[in-house]
Amino acid sequence: MRNKMLWLTALLASPASAQSVPVAFVHARVLAGEGRVVEDATLVLRDGLIAELAPAAAPPAGARVVDATGKTITAGLVAADTTLGLVEVSSVSGTNDAHPSSADLSVGADVQFALNPDSTALGVARAGGVTSAITLPDGARGEAGGHHLMSGLAAAITLGDGGAILRRGRIAAVLELGEAGAKVGGGSRASDLVLLREALDDARLYARNRRAYESGNLRALSLSHADLEAIQPVLTGQVPLVVGAHSRADILQALDLAGEFKLRIIIRGGEEAWRVADRLARARVGVILNPTDNLPKSFEVLGARSDSAAILRKAGVAVAIIGNDSTHRVGEMRFNAGMAVARGLNYADALDAITLTPARLFGLDAQIGSIARGKQADIVVWDGDPFEPLTQATQVFIRGAAITAESRPEALARQYAKYHQ
């Protein structure tokens, strides 16, 4: 974050914790979310929450006043599809907890127990304005045998630098369809969806007959006890099922499955989702996508196009935009949102796609995702338009705390700068 430390010194001298003394930004341009823009705004943070947002208002008595003239303030970015906290080096198995492959565990694999608050990737994401993320097990793996269409349980994390990062565990379950699902479901879509339906039927049978199961008086089921328990909140609609589906055909299969079992689903990938935009809108199914992923790199994404986000939003589909990598380039989500604007997506919708919409898809929008009174004070101060690549996050606040920690690349740049003078 360029000039971060100088700017911060003028602001706060206290540690990175929610300030008991209010902090008031004055003369800022605030993009609050859902299209609301407040010019010459006064934004007050108090006790870790947004206390006030109003145009040209006087700051409260006793507040630390920060002149934000020329700055733009947004809600902290919410990354919808990451492996943050799970992966350090993807090719080094000892630092990669995103691929559970137990023969006895699929949906029951719970990533909250693998989170690493010391991951250097967290600081890099924070420097890009990311304050919260959804961390998911990455894809269906079946190396150890067993049925692994369902990859595990996702977690919501906060990127504050105060230690614990878990915001909420078991926030969603993850399922892979398409080519990835077929590889672990018998080698064909014809078998993986049959196996999946069997697993869901068995889980419903278990829910109705727990006592018989525990006494050994129920037939053998296709899932382990841990998996049977883990999938119950999905069957009751308490948490969504994130479905990796890319082609039109696979997305339609996901919608049919959701209707049959009354599931809340979110499409992940969705390169051809634009082809079924109206049906997704009617079913109120959101899509997590990268609008710059527009090359026909496999047969399941032949219909990928760069204006897919715009088409989906015009049809009324909730769209969350992600970065170019699930760990080290998460912050590039804002660049991809800007590219979507260039391809027809409304500016306000693009901003929501990296803040409020992902929070809403995972049931976190009452706390984060926009700037409104009573919400958590996760904000980013930018020195320009947040969609412009040259724009920098000059300061990040998480739960009202000014983030002072450098990312590892920043620390290395400072350490070795003397050799390039």
Stockholm file with secondary structure:
# STOCKHOLM 1.0

chainA/1-421         MRNKMLWLTALLASPASAQSVPVAFVHARVLAGEGRVVEDATLVLRDGLIAELAPAAAPPAGARVVDATGKTITAGLVAADTTLGLVEVSSVSGTNDAHPSSADLSVGADVQFALNPDSTALGVARAGGVTSAITLPDGARGEAGGHHLMSGLAAAITLGDGGAILRRGRIAAVLELGEAGAKVGGGSRASDLVLLREALDDARLYARNRRAYESGNLRALSLSHADLEAIQPVLTGQVPLVVGAHSRADILQALDLAGEFKLRIIIRGGEEAWRVADRLARARVGVILNPTDNLPKSFEVLGARSDSAAILRKAGVAVAIIGNDSTHRVGEMRFNAGMAVARGLNYADALDAITLTPARLFGLDAQIGSIARGKQADIVVWDGDPFEPLTQATQVFIRGAAITAESRPEALARQYAKYHQ
#=GR chainA/1-421 SS CTTHHHHHHTTCCSCSSCCSSCEEEEEEEEEEETTEEEEEEEEEEETTEEEEEEETCCCCTTCEEEECTTCEEEECEEEEEECTTTBSSTTCGGGBCSCCCCTTCSTTCBGGGGCCTTCHHHHHHHHTTEEEEEECCCSCCCTTSSCCSEEEEEEEEECCSSSCCEEEEEEEEEEECHHHHHHHTTSSHHHHHHHHHHHHHHHHHHHHCHHHHHTTCSCCCSSCHHHHHHTHHHHTTSSCEEEEECSHHHHHHHHHHHHHHTCCEEEEECTTGGGGHHHHHHHTCEEEECTTCCSCCSGGGTTCCTTHHHHHHHTTCCEEECCSSSSSSGGGHHHHHHHHHHTTCCHHHHHHHTTHHHHHHTTCTTTSSSCCTTSBCCEEEESSCTTSTTCCEEEEEETTEECCCCCHHHHHHHHHGGGGC
#=GC SS_cons         CTTHHHHHHTTCCSCSSCCSSCEEEEEEEEEEETTEEEEEEEEEEETTEEEEEEETCCCCTTCEEEECTTCEEEECEEEEEECTTTBSSTTCGGGBCSCCCCTTCSTTCBGGGGCCTTCHHHHHHHHTTEEEEEECCCSCCCTTSSCCSEEEEEEEEECCSSSCCEEEEEEEEEEECHHHHHHHTTSSHHHHHHHHHHHHHHHHHHHHCHHHHHTTCSCCCSSCHHHHHHTHHHHTTSSCEEEEECSHHHHHHHHHHHHHHTCCEEEEECTTGGGGHHHHHHHTCEEEECTTCCSCCSGGGTTCCTTHHHHHHHTTCCEEECCSSSSSSGGGHHHHHHHHHHTTCCHHHHHHHTTHHHHHHTTCTTTSSSCCTTSBCCEEEESSCTTSTTCCEEEEEETTEECCCCCHHHHHHHHHGGGGC
//
